[in-house]
Amino acid sequence: MTEVTDLDVVVVGAGFGGIGLGVELLRVGITRFLILEKASELGGVWRDNTYPGCACDVPSHLYSFSFAPYTDSTIRYPDRRDIQEYLRSTAIKCGLQRHLRLNTPVTAASFGEDGRWLVTTSTGDRYTAGSLVWTVGQLHRPHIPALAGRELFQGRAFHSARWDHTVSITGRNIAVIGTGSSAAQMVPHLARDAAKVTVFQRTPAWVLPKPARRFGPVARWVLEHIPAMHAIYRKAIYYGADLVLSPVMTAGWTAHPARWVARAHLRLSVPDPQLRARLTPRYRIGEKRIVLDNDFYRALCRPNVELVTEPITELTSSGLRCADSRLHPADVIVFATGFRASEFLAPIEVRGRDGVLLSQQWAKGASAFYGLAVPGFPSMWMLAGPNSFSASGSNPTIKEFQARYVVRGIQQSMRLGAAIEVSPSAMHSYQQWMDDAMAGTIWPTGVDSWYKTASGKVTNPWPATNRAFDRMTKHHPATDFEPVTAADTSCTGAA
Ligand SMILES: Cc1cc2nc3c(=O)[nH]c(=O)nc-3n(C[C@H](O)[C@H](O)[C@H](O)COP(=O)(O)OP(=O)(O)OC[C@H]3O[C@@H](n4cnc5c(N)ncnc54)[C@H](O)[C@@H]3O)c2cc1C
């Protein structure tokens, strides 16, 4: 049996969430913690998504931590390499390297009678800690649809987040399944080198034009010569996104201009009316994640690109067959089919008080207090948990708000010398607020998307502005959390 490492805090995952949380722990003087990361490098989604054209939809000045401002005056929208480099250098600058344990996949965690968490890894290493923080993200487990004949296909097939760089694209027939953000970003790049790219669409995306990746000379001059400008620009996009994009989720006033702009973008980019009709969404803008892109539509007009809207019925040894019986030959299939987003924390086995399994508690769809705490799971915290994905702003910003709250909770638990748990009344009033807020959005009645479970419960997005998240999580957790006594934890296994 391997040794058990005893800590104050175990953090699982080293993407934006794990790094932000680690820095906040160090800021308040908590140093007995480790960040366990299953991969051989930090970075999360920006390490995993290496498909051609992978980039961020949020300007870099906002898609960054407030404590590590982005001061590059040339790049407006970062690509995955910029972000990966930003995360790497932030971790080094903030002294997180010695807290990182790479190649350490966590497989299970259980809350013991001693009021501490035992964390088990597939390497055999075990850790105990008073507090456990999951920062495993929402979009890290690829979703690949179950297609008949998958085993028959003789070419290469992989998910967009597991790009196989040994496969050559040049001169080959590439099939891309999906038309979300990843597909929109990769298709223009693939189309340049491939003999043919066939794009399989189930539901057309709403696509808005994206400002240029680089700043023009005037903006650059302003950013370089007025030092406060970086901070002002960051604030402007933060408030701007809340003002303009957030009302879209409630079909508010800005949904109309956003729809007009998207329609105009489609009209200007796609001259063929038949192709345009097939690319026109028949649902409200915002029901699925909006795509920001300038090149996707134009790429679909190239002679070597075909859009297929017939449903795929099966894979054969040489390609994909659709409902109209037509076979589309392919050498390579790329699944740009998203992630298992509503299966939070899966496949990790998490047991809370009384041995309760988190997956069972969440069987009808996950929920958590501000996406960060769950009743029955004392001193277990999450960043990017249920209903805390910002559909209209920057996700690192939400994670910073969550990290601030979680670290205060950890301090409270350390002060009390006991695990703490969200009180039933706090959870009840939060859930009531959440249900009301969610009912006012377009998601419950909207089309299927990764925002909801197969049964229709909206589990992923936050139904209000980023400013609301900031305001609602500013108070001290002592108001909402109670210490867990020995009597609460001494009946493990009881019904
Ligand atoms: C292609 C793509 C583009 C995106 N673009 C945007 C955008 O433009 N704007 C925006 O706001 N958001 C965007 N997102 C959302 C993005 O997920 C968040 O913005 C953010 O980067 C997530 O950070 P995270 O730390 O929560 O999760 P992740 O980045 O997913 O990091 C989680 C980490 O946990 C590790 N981990 C998971 N399970 C275990 C385990 N069992 N044991 C140990 N380690 C584990 C993973 O390896 C990973 O390193 C995008 C996501 C993707 C996939």
The ligand as an SDF file (V2000), in Angstrom:
LIG
                    3D

 53 58  0  0  0  0  0  0  0  0999 V2000
  -12.4480   24.5030  -27.9560 C   0  0  0  0  0  0  0  0  0  0  0  0
  -12.9640   25.3200  -26.8130 C   0  0  0  0  0  0  0  0  0  0  0  0
  -13.0870   26.6870  -26.9460 C   0  0  0  0  0  0  0  0  0  0  0  0
  -13.5550   27.4560  -25.8830 C   0  0  0  0  0  0  0  0  0  0  0  0
  -13.6820   28.7930  -26.0640 N   0  0  0  0  0  0  0  0  0  0  0  0
  -14.1360   29.5490  -25.0520 C   0  0  0  0  0  0  0  0  0  0  0  0
  -14.2900   30.9500  -25.2140 C   0  0  0  0  0  0  0  0  0  0  0  0
  -14.0520   31.4720  -26.2930 O   0  0  0  0  0  0  0  0  0  0  0  0
  -14.7270   31.6840  -24.1570 N   0  0  0  0  0  0  0  0  0  0  0  0
  -15.0240   31.1120  -22.9560 C   0  0  0  0  0  0  0  0  0  0  0  0
  -15.3760   31.8220  -22.0070 O   0  0  0  0  0  0  0  0  0  0  0  0
  -14.9120   29.7700  -22.7870 N   0  0  0  0  0  0  0  0  0  0  0  0
  -14.4850   28.9950  -23.7920 C   0  0  0  0  0  0  0  0  0  0  0  0
  -14.3750   27.6370  -23.6300 N   0  0  0  0  0  0  0  0  0  0  0  0
  -14.7750   27.0620  -22.3430 C   0  0  0  0  0  0  0  0  0  0  0  0
  -13.5660   26.6700  -21.4940 C   0  0  0  0  0  0  0  0  0  0  0  0
  -13.8620   25.3630  -21.1270 O   0  0  0  0  0  0  0  0  0  0  0  0
  -13.3910   27.5830  -20.2900 C   0  0  0  0  0  0  0  0  0  0  0  0
  -13.3030   28.9230  -20.7120 O   0  0  0  0  0  0  0  0  0  0  0  0
  -12.1540   27.2950  -19.4450 C   0  0  0  0  0  0  0  0  0  0  0  0
  -10.9660   27.3240  -20.1670 O   0  0  0  0  0  0  0  0  0  0  0  0
  -12.2930   25.9950  -18.7000 C   0  0  0  0  0  0  0  0  0  0  0  0
  -11.3060   25.9380  -17.7000 O   0  0  0  0  0  0  0  0  0  0  0  0
  -11.4090   24.8640  -16.5340 P   0  0  0  0  0  0  0  0  0  0  0  0
  -10.1640   24.9340  -15.7450 O   0  0  0  0  0  0  0  0  0  0  0  0
  -12.6910   25.0090  -15.8180 O   0  0  0  0  0  0  0  0  0  0  0  0
  -11.5280   23.4600  -17.2880 O   0  0  0  0  0  0  0  0  0  0  0  0
  -10.5090   22.7380  -18.2670 P   0  0  0  0  0  0  0  0  0  0  0  0
   -9.7780   23.6960  -19.0920 O   0  0  0  0  0  0  0  0  0  0  0  0
  -11.3080   21.6630  -18.9290 O   0  0  0  0  0  0  0  0  0  0  0  0
   -9.4480   22.0820  -17.2690 O   0  0  0  0  0  0  0  0  0  0  0  0
   -9.7780   20.9710  -16.4810 C   0  0  0  0  0  0  0  0  0  0  0  0
   -8.5080   20.2100  -16.1640 C   0  0  0  0  0  0  0  0  0  0  0  0
   -8.8500   19.1260  -15.2910 O   0  0  0  0  0  0  0  0  0  0  0  0
   -8.1170   17.9760  -15.6820 C   0  0  0  0  0  0  0  0  0  0  0  0
   -8.8320   16.8010  -15.1890 N   0  0  0  0  0  0  0  0  0  0  0  0
  -10.0570   16.3660  -15.5760 C   0  0  0  0  0  0  0  0  0  0  0  0
  -10.3730   15.2300  -14.9090 N   0  0  0  0  0  0  0  0  0  0  0  0
   -9.3270   14.9530  -14.0860 C   0  0  0  0  0  0  0  0  0  0  0  0
   -9.0610   13.9070  -13.1550 C   0  0  0  0  0  0  0  0  0  0  0  0
   -9.9410   12.9160  -12.9310 N   0  0  0  0  0  0  0  0  0  0  0  0
   -7.8900   13.9100  -12.4830 N   0  0  0  0  0  0  0  0  0  0  0  0
   -6.9770   14.9140  -12.6770 C   0  0  0  0  0  0  0  0  0  0  0  0
   -7.1670   15.9200  -13.5740 N   0  0  0  0  0  0  0  0  0  0  0  0
   -8.3420   15.9410  -14.2580 C   0  0  0  0  0  0  0  0  0  0  0  0
   -8.0960   18.0580  -17.1970 C   0  0  0  0  0  0  0  0  0  0  0  0
   -7.0560   17.2830  -17.7570 O   0  0  0  0  0  0  0  0  0  0  0  0
   -7.8800   19.5680  -17.4060 C   0  0  0  0  0  0  0  0  0  0  0  0
   -6.5230   19.8980  -17.4640 O   0  0  0  0  0  0  0  0  0  0  0  0
  -13.9210   26.8330  -24.6720 C   0  0  0  0  0  0  0  0  0  0  0  0
  -13.8210   25.4480  -24.5480 C   0  0  0  0  0  0  0  0  0  0  0  0
  -13.3490   24.6960  -25.6050 C   0  0  0  0  0  0  0  0  0  0  0  0
  -13.2730   23.2030  -25.4470 C   0  0  0  0  0  0  0  0  0  0  0  0
  1  2  1  0
  2  3  1  0
  2 52  2  0
  3  4  2  0
  4  5  1  0
  4 50  1  0
  5  6  2  0
  6  7  1  0
  6 13  1  0
  7  8  2  0
  7  9  1  0
  9 10  1  0
 10 11  2  0
 10 12  1  0
 12 13  2  0
 13 14  1  0
 14 15  1  0
 14 50  1  0
 15 16  1  0
 16 17  1  0
 16 18  1  0
 18 19  1  0
 18 20  1  0
 20 21  1  0
 20 22  1  0
 22 23  1  0
 23 24  1  0
 24 25  2  0
 24 26  1  0
 24 27  1  0
 27 28  1  0
 28 29  2  0
 28 30  1  0
 28 31  1  0
 31 32  1  0
 32 33  1  0
 33 34  1  0
 33 48  1  0
 34 35  1  0
 35 36  1  0
 35 46  1  0
 36 37  1  0
 36 45  1  0
 37 38  2  0
 38 39  1  0
 39 40  1  0
 39 45  2  0
 40 41  1  0
 40 42  2  0
 42 43  1  0
 43 44  2  0
 44 45  1  0
 46 47  1  0
 46 48  1  0
 48 49  1  0
 50 51  2  0
 51 52  1  0
 52 53  1  0
M  END
$$$$
